[in-house]
Amino acid sequence: MLDVLKVTFPFFALVLAGFVAARRGMLPLEAIPGLNGFVLYFALPCMLFRFGSGMPVAQLLNPGVFLTYLFCACVMVAFAVAVSLNRRIRWNDGAFGALVAAFPNTGFMGVPLLVALLGAAAAGPAIVTILVDMVITTSLCIALSRLDAAGEHGATQAARKALAGVVRNPLPWAILGGALFSWQQWAWWAPLDKTVGLLGDAASPVALFTIGAVLARSQMQAHARRHGPLRWTDVVPMALIKLLLHPLLVLLVGAAAVSVGVPIDPFALKIMVLVAALPSASNVAMLAERYEADNGRIAWIILLTTASAFLTFSGAVTLLA
């Protein structure tokens, strides 16, 4: 456990540094969108492209990993919505609560952390889960969030808008571009390859620092609540579902899939479980704000899972090692 903490500590320390910088005013809140833009459109696509181009296509486009993880994501969304809907939490807030319970912070935190712990081969299964969460899980939850006011037609329209957002997101394209380069065994011109490498190397520290800043901003801006007082029952159960139920579900479903012949090797299953054990994705708070959901609740769930994951994720690594 101590050896694992030695690896995970710097990652969570960078998140804490970003949180403190934003809370203390050392990082202006107006600068956070710029950091997000750098990570989303430059650094992280280069990192994912570099990992994708350096491994066999079969690892990047593994149908067993994709379908098994997708099944678990759908179960998580359904369960989280079912247990959270009540007179105060309707479809909009319930759907984004489900998204924050089912969508791990794989891109900003998971890929660099898992590679540091288990080597470059860990990037393959992790990248498959990113495709599931960005393309399907997010679109599904956005569509569900529209059921309050607009009915089925509104949900369909919201799903279309969500898919349009996926098309504009550079991360899936970076993954597919890396897979294409791997398949064709192409290589960049050396100076351009060096540029991609420098940007990719910047992804992990800047992304982790930005996660902390985003969490601080969300917490600071959540004081003016339109959704009534926040209760611990609105936050803690979703955090427990994310950190405990999600990895357990992936482990059990993955083991069952392997037992009936689904081609998932033990290492890939381990990565899937560790991805599920990651804290909630920080970008869900921005999505919740855009769709006028209870951003304060979402921010607290992300903050609680991120703080707790220092121990729970490290514990999961130790148990699966």
N, C-alpha and C positions, 0 to 999 in steps of 0.2 A: 504493500500500500504506500509506504514512504517513497519508494522508487517512482511510483506512478505520480504521486503528488509533486515530486521534483520536476516532472515533465509538464504537468497541467498547471502548476502554480504560475509560471510566467504568462500564460494565456489569460487566466482570470485576473492576474495583476494588471494587465493592460486594459481590460474592461474596467476595472476599478479606477485606473488612472484617468480614463476618459470620463467616467462618472464624476470624479472629484474635480477635474478640470472644468466641466460644464457647471457644476454646482457652485464652485468658487468664482466663476466668472473669468477664469483664465482662458477659456475657450468661449468666445461669443456664441450665443445660440444661433445667430444668423450665419455662422460659419459651418454649422453641421450639415446643411444641405450640400455644401460644396464638398465636404468629406465624403458624404454618401455618394455624390456623383462621381468622384474620383474612383471610389471602390467599385461601384456598380458598372461604370462604363469603361474603365481602363484597367485597374489592377486585377480585380477578380476575374474578368473574362480572360486575361492573359494567363493567370494562374491555372484556371480550369482548362484552357486550351493546351497549355504546356503539359499538364498531367494527362489529358486525353490523347494527345499526339504521341505520348511516350509509352502507351500500353496497348495490348492487343484489342481489336474492336470487339471481340467476344466478351471481354470483361466490361466494356462500356455499354454494350447493348445486350445484356444478359436478360432474356425474357423471364427466367425463373425468379430472379431477384426483383425485376420490375413488377410482375403480376402479384407476387407474394407481398411485397411492400405496399402495393396499391390496395390490395384487399384489406390489409391492416389499417391503412389510412382511412378507408371508407368506414370500417368498423369504429375507429376512433371518433370520426366526425359524428356518426349516428349516435354513439353512446354519449358523447359530450353534449350534444344538443338535447338528447332525451333527459339527461339528469339536470340540465341547467334551466330549461324553459319553465317559467312560472309567471305570476301576474306582473312582475316588474321586468323580468328578462324575457323579451319577446324574440322573434326570429332574427332581427338585425344583431342584437347583442349576443344572442345564443349562437349564431353562426360564426361570429368572429371569436367567441370564446372557444368554440369547437376548433377553429383554425389554429388558435394559439396553443391548443392542447395536442394537435396532430402534426404541426409543422415545426420540426426541429431547426435550430440555427446551423444548418449544415454548411451553407456556402461561406458565411462570414467566419464561423468558428470551427465547424466540424471537420472539413477537409484538411486544413493545416494542422489541427490538433491530432487527428487520427494518423496523418502521415508522420508526424513527429513521434507518435507512440509506436506505430506498427509498420512504418515504411511506406514507400511510394505505392505499393500494390493496394493499400487501403483506399486510395482515391477512386478506383474503378467502381466498386459497389456503392460508395458514397455518392458519386456523381449520378448513378442511376436513380438513387432516391431523390436527388435534387430535381431531376426531370419530373418525377411523379408529383412532388409537392408543388412545384412551380406551375406545371401545366394543368394538373387534374385537381389536386386537393384545394388549391386556391380558387380555381374557377368554380368548383362545386360549392364552396362556402360562400363566395360572393353571390352566387345564384340563390342560395338558401336565404341569405340576408335580405333579399328583396321580397320575400313572401309576406311580410307584414302588411304592406300597403298596396303592392301592385299585382299580387296574384301570380298565376302561372306565367302569364305573358311577360310580366315584369321580371320574373326570375330568368326566363329565356333570354330576354334582352340583356340582363346583367351578365349572364354566362357568356354571351357574345362579346360584350365589352371586356370581360375578364380575359377571354381568349385573344382579343385584339391586343390587350396589354402584354400577354405572353409573347406575341409575335414581336412586339417592340422591345422586349427584354433581351439584352445582349447575352445573358448567361446561357440559355439553352442553345443559342447559335454558336457560342464559343465551344460548348461541349460537342455539338454536332460537327463543327469545323475541326476540332481536334480528332474526332473519330474518322473524319474523311482523310486527314493527313496521315493518321495511323494506317488506315486501310490502303491508301495509295503509296505509303512510305515516302511522302514528300518531305522536304526540308526547306526552311526559310533561308534566304540570303543571310550570311553570317552576321553582318551588322544589325539587320532587322531582328534576327533571332536573339541577339544580345539585348536589344531594346525590349522585346517581349519578356525576356528573362528578368530584366530590372523591374519592370512593372509588376510581374508576377511575384517577385520577392517582396514588393511593397504591400501586397494585398493583405497578408496576415496581420502585421502590426497595425496598419491603418484601420482595417476592418474591426479588429478587436477594440481599439481605442474609440472608434466611432460607435460601436455597440453601447459602450458605457455612456458616451455623450448623449445618444438617442434616449437611453433609459432615464438619464437625469432630466433631459428636456421634457419627456413625457410626464414624469413625476411632478416637475415644477409647474406644468401647464394643466395639470389635472385637478387643481384646487377648485376651479369654478365648474361644478358638476351640474349638468342638466338632468341627470338620471337618478337623482336622489342620493341619500347617503350610501357610501360603499360599505358593505358588510364583509366580514371575513369569510362567510359562507359563499360569497360570490367569487372569491379569489383562491383560497386554499384548496378546495376540491379540484379545481382545474389544474393547479400546480402539481398536485399529487397524481392526477391522471396522466399528466405529461411525463413526469420524472419516473414514476413507478409502473403504472399500468401499460403505458405505451411500449417500453422495452420488453416487459413480460409478455405482452400480446405478440410482439414480433418474434420473440424466442419460441413461444409455443406454436404459433402458426408456421413459422419457418421449419421447426423440427417436424411438424406434421407433414408439411409439404415434401421435405426430404424423404420421409418414411414411405410416401406413396410414389416416389420416383421423380420428383421435380429436381432438375439439375442445379442444385445450389451447393457449392462446396462449403466445408466447415468455416473456412476463413471468411468467405463472403457473408455467411450467416452471422458470424461474430461482428462484422462491420455493420450490418443492418441493425443488430441489437444495440450497438454502441451509438449509432446515429439516432435511434429512437430515444436513447438515454440522454441526449443533449438537451440543453434548455430551449425554450421556445424561441422562434425566429423573431428578431427585433423589428423586422419590416412589417409585421402584422399590426403593430401600433399605428404605423403610417397609413395602412390600408383602412383600419378602423376609423381613423380620423377622416379620411377621404369619404367614407360612406356613412359618416355621422353616427357611428356606433359609440358605445361607452369606452372611449379611449383611455380614461383613467383606470378602469377595471383591467383592460388589456395590458396597460403599462405595468400595473402592479403584479400581474401574473408573470409577465416576462422578467421583471426584476426579481421576483421571488424564485423563479426557476433558475435564473442565471446565478444568483447567490448560492442557492442550495446545491446546484450541480457541481460546484467545486468538490463537494464530498460525495454526492450520489453518483456522479459520472466517474469519478476516480474509483469509487467502490465497485462500479460495474466493470471497469477495466480490470481491476484486481481479480474479481470473481471469474471473468472470462479468460484471463491470461493462461 
